[in-house]
Amino acid sequence: MSMINAAAPYRRDDRQAVRVPVVMPLVEVEVDTDGFLAVTLDREPYSADGSLTRDDLKRVLDRIAADLGTAVRVEVREVDKSTFTDIVTPERPKVRTLQPVRKATTSIGEVAGEGFIPNEEVAVAVVVAHQVASTDGTARLRLPPALLEAHPGLVVFMGKSSGTVMVGGGAA
């Protein structure tokens, strides 16, 4: 077997791959003699709440990466002129456990569900539309009867922020 034509090509797990920009944002950290940190982001001072110490470094770097939504290059310079360089990536979103699925109400040409956060965007599957919940947390969508007849079965609402899931139509 040749290494050029390997039977199984090498692939990284790309289900939730972090996108890394061509030029990463640069976070520079200067540590003073008392252990306090001066943090800059792309050569601009990064304002933090109060004075930062070594114990705050991981939290601050994680927050910067999460706020930017991308990997950042980090350079830490110690008082003795030693330097440490690393790449910090934002955490992957945590999977939330959802409450048991509740039934949505249906009538001819309409499916409705409740329990959403007021003004929350609600995904509708077989994803035919996105709907914004009203101020009382109810999402309502009028669908053409022909569409419902062409796709009989379940219609699912999912609140993008709350994770609320409602199932209507067909057999749940």
PyMOL commands that set and color helices and strands:
alter all, ss='L'
color gray80, all
select helices_A, chain A and resi 54-68+145-150
alter helices_A, ss='H'
color red, helices_A
select strands_A, chain A and resi 26-31+36-41+44-45+52-53+72-77+83-88+102-103+105-107+110-113+121-125+129-132+139-142+155-159+165-168
alter strands_A, ss='S'
color yellow, strands_A
deselect
rebuild
show_as cartoon
